[in-house]
Amino acid sequence: MSATTALGDLRVSPIGYGCMALSHVYGGGLSDEEARGALNEAIDAGITFLDTADVYGESRPGSTGPAGTNEEMLAPLLAERRGDLQLATKFGISGETVTAAGESGTPRIAPSGVNGRPEYVRTANEASLRRLGVETIDLYYLHRPDPAVPIEETVGAMAELVEAGKVRYLGVSEVTADELRRAHAVHPLTAVQSEWSLWSRDVEAHVLPACAELGIGFVPYSPLGRGFLTGTLTKDAVAGDFRSSTARMGESWDANQAALALVSEVAETLGATNSQVSLAWLFAKGRELGVSTVPIPGSRRASRMIENLRSTQLELSAEQLERLDAVAGMVSGTRNIHANPAWISSGRE
């Protein structure tokens, strides 16, 4: 790997591969062989930071708890290329986030319970290690804090995994600044993973300043607004997956076209794609805030990911950054995909 970015002491590729996109969540995934083919091509191009979670993928008939099938898909690739990669996975969502299609034929958002009990930390880690076929996970995240368990207890159990050599570094996802400080006081954290993009900027108020203060890196998920900001989607294209039931990409699809048009205008002036501009904006904001930033876009096509990697070479002018800063204020609808406001960090601040 040529260029790398430091998340604490963990060096990773400048962008990661969000492996969730290779599963069924956005209206039909690839076969496992096709998914590994896309990953291999991206790895060869320099995208070596792979992000998965125990809850990603489609559950096997009769199974309970996290699906685990996205992790299982990665196992043969890891067996061949473990030394080339930085592997991140997550635990804590104890059920599916996207359920089977209902009567309407559209996949539904499930209530998705969370579990941060220390005993569950250990069993979830063992299950992920087994499915992935590895002895050590490079970066292990708490996917969501458990409101019934003090985060100090959850992170304390995660720290024991580091001591046992089963995990190298720890991270947390969708935490408030207070939760982040409390977790970091138990064991040094390497990264926070939460949604951050041109149209989702609530983390800039408290969470990102806390990351800068504590020296913790930030890994934005959905950095392309679940594909909306790319400008390549149509309303019909998302009608068959859960995005059509979200506020931004369902009822507010038409209202949000003006925000998308602004991104497209800036991209056209640069001869770049919307995706490259959106990612370049994140890199610029990370530098401005003093936070090491590694976005994890996802795609079923390696060519798209390689195109995204070129965003690291794109420089935005002050005027272009100012124009892009206006996108969030033009957006209708919340970023939360769940009915529970506390599902995302800003709902608990």
N, C-alpha and C positions, 0 to 999 in steps of 0.2 A: 504494500500500500504506500503510495507516494505521499500525498497530503493527508494530514491527520488533524484532529481537534482534540483537545484535552478536556475531559469531564473529570475534574479532580486529577487523580493519578491514572485514570483509565483513558488511553488514547484510542480514538475511534475514527472512522471515516467522516468526512465533513457533513454528509447526510447519512441517515440510516434508511433501511428498507422496512417499512411498516408491513409486516407479514399478514396482518389481518385481512388486507385487501385480496390475498390469494385464496381466501376461504369464501364461504357462501354469503357473507354479510351484505355485500352490495349487489345482490341479484344474480347469484350464480358464480361459483368459483371455477378454478381450473382443476384438472386431475392432479393428483399429487406429483406425477412425473412432469407434467407441464409446469407446475409451480416451481419445482426444483430446477427445471431448465431455465426459467426466467431468473431465478436467484443466481444460478451459476454464471449467467451472462452478466448480470449486474455486479457480482463479486469480481469477475475478471476485469470489469471497467473501473473498479476501485470503491464500490459500495460494500463495505465489509461489516457494517454494524447492523445486525439483524434484531428486530424487535418483534416479540410474540407475547402471548399470555396463555395461561392455562384455560381460560374461558373461550378463546378463539376457536372457531371451527364449528362444524355441525356435529351434534351429539350422536353417538351410535344408539341404535334402538335398544331400549331397556336400560340405558345407562343413567346415572344420576350425578349431580354435581357438575363441575366444569367439564366442557366437552373434551378438551385436550387434543383434539385431532389436528389442530394447526401445529402444535408441538410435535406430534407424531410424524407429520409430513416432513418436518425438518430433519428428523433423525438420520436418514440415509445420507443426506448432504453433510451433516455434521460429522458423520463417521469418516467421510472422505476429506473434509476440508476444515476440520476444527481449528487447526493452527492458523488458518487464514482469517479467522472471524472473531468478532466480538459479539457475544450472545447475551441478549437481555430478554427476560421473561417476567411475568407478573403473576401475583396470586391475590386472593382476597374477595373476588366476586365469586360467590359460591354457587351460582346458577347461571343460566344462559342470559345474555343481554339481548339477544334477538331470538325470538321463539319461532316455531314453525308457522307457516302461513295460516291465517284464520279463514273464515268463510269468504272474506273479500279477496282472498288469494294473495294478500300483501303480508309479508313478515311483520310481526308485532314486536314492540319493545316490551320486554318482561320487567317485572318489579325488581328483579336482581338483588337478592339478599347479599350481604357482605359478612365476612367472618375474619376477624383479626385476633382470635384467641390464640395464645401461644402454642397450644397443642395442635391447632390447625396449621399454624405456620410450618411446623415440622412435617406434618403429613403432606401438606401441599407441596413443599419443597421436594420431598422424596418422590412424589408422584411425577413432578416435572422432570426431575433428573432421570427417572426411569423412561418416561416417554421420549425425552430428547436423546437418550442414550449417551449422556455425558457424565463426567464425575464432578464437574464444577460449572456453575453459571457465573458469567462475568459480572452481570448487573441484575440484581433481583429487587423488583419493586413491590411495594404494597399498592395494589391496584386502586383501592378506595379505603379510607379509614373506616373502621367499624365504630359507629356511635356508641355501642354498648361496651367497648373495651378501650381503656386509655391507650393512646398511641404509644406511650412509653413502654407499655407491656408488649405490644406487638413488635416494636422495633427492638426491644430487648431480646425477644426470641429470634428475630432476624440476625442480630449480632452474634448469637450463638452459632448460627450457620456459617458465618465468616470464620469464627474460631475453629470450627470443625473442618474447614477447607471445602465446604460445599458451595460457597458463594464467595466471590472476590469483593464486590462492592454492593452497596445498598442504595436504593432509591425509593421515592414515594410519588404517588400520583394524585392529582386533584386535592391537594392539601391547602389549607389556609396558611398564612404567614405564621400564625401562632402555633398551629400544628407542626409546621416545618421546624420552627425553633425548638419545640419540645422534643421532636424526634431526633434532631441533630445533636441535642444535648446528651442523648443516650448513646448514640454511635454516629460518627461522622458520615454524612450522606454525600453521595457523589452526584446525584441528579434528581431533579423534579421533572416528572412528565405530566403535562397538562395541556389542554387545548390553547393554542395561541396562533393567531393568524391576522391577516388584514381585517377580517371581520369579527374576530373574537379577541378582545384586548383587555378584558377585566383583570387578568393576572398582572398587568402592568401597575395596578394601584398598590398592591401590597406584597404579592408573592415574589415577583421578580426583584424588587428592592431587597427583600429578605435573602434571596439567592445571592445577590451581589455582596451583601453584607457578610454572608457566611462562606462565600467562595464555593457555592454549589452550582453546577451546571444545569442547563434547562433543555429539555427535549420536547419540543412542541409536537403534539399529535394533531392530526387533521390540519396540517399547515396550509392546505389548499382548500379548506372549507368543505371537506368531504366531496371534493371534485368540482364544486360550484365555481370556484374562482378560476378554474382552468379555462372556462368558456367552451369546453368541448361537450358538455352535457346538454341534453334537452329534457323538457318536462316529461316526455314519454319515456325517456331512457331511465328515469328514476321512479317511474310509476309502479314498477314491480318490486321495489325494495323499500326498506324502512325509511329512507330519506324523504319519501313522499309524504310521510306522516309527521315530519318535523315542521316547526313553525316557519323556518327560513326557506326550506325547499319544497314545502307543500303550499299552504295558503298564501305565503308571501313570495312565491317564485317570481311572479310578474313584478311585484314591487321592488325586488332586489336586482332587477336587470340594470338599473341605473348605476348601482355600485359596481357591478361586473363590467359595465361599459367603460367606467373610469380606469379600471385595471387594464382593460384591452387597449385603451388609448395610449397609456404609458408604454405598454409592451410593444405596440406598433412603432412608436417613435424610436425604440431601441433595437428593433429588429429581433426581438426576443419573444418567447412564449409567455403567456399569462403565468404559467407555473414558475418559470425562471424569475420573473419579476416579483412574484409573491414570496418566493424563498429568499431572493436577494434583499427584500425589505426586512425579513426576519433577521438575516445576518447583520444588516445595518443597525437594526434596533438593539440586537444583542450587544453589539459593540458600544452603542450609545449608553446602554444601561450597565455595562461592565459585567455581562454575564455570558459565559461560554455557551453557545447555542448550536444545537444539532437537531434540525428538523427530521421527522421520519415520515415522509410521504409514502404512499403505497400505490401500487399499480399491478395489474395482471400482465402488463407488457414491460419487458426489460428496457425496450427502446425509450419508453417514457421516463423510466428511472434514470437512465443514462443522460437523457435530455435534462432532467432535473439537476443532475450533478453539475452540469455546466453553469448553474446559477452561482456557484462559488466564484466564478470569474467575472460576474456581472456587477458593475459599479453603478449605483444610482446617484444622480445629482441631488443637491439639496432641494431644488425645485421639484424634482420627481418624487422625492421622499415626502415632501410637504403635500403634494397632490394625493399620494397614496394614503397618507395619514387621515385623509377625509373619508376614506371608504367606510370605516366602522360607523360613522355618524349617519350614513345613508342606509344602513341595514335595518330591515324590519324583522322582528322575531328574535327570541333568545337563542343562545347556543345550546341550551340544555335539551337533551333528547328524551328526558324522563319527566314524568309529572311531578316528581319529588324535587323541590328547589334545592335541597341539600345534596343532591347527587353530584353537583359541581361545587368547587371551592367557594365561588362568589356567593352561593346560596347559604353559606355558613359563616360569612364574615359580617 
